[in-house]
Amino acid sequence: MVEKEKQLKVGDRVCDSYGRKGTVASLGRYGAVGVKWDGGR
């Protein structure tokens, strides 16, 4: 689950509680966020 502190937009850099870093790839309804994680996972 991505921590949502601000309104995200495509291209924003994010990290999750496990310390993984990624880039927002898509935004869905109801606050769903598609993230492309670094390292290809």
Buried (B, 14 or more C-beta within 10 A) or exposed (E): EBEEEEEBEEEBEBBEEEEBEBEBEEBEEEEEBEBEBEEEE
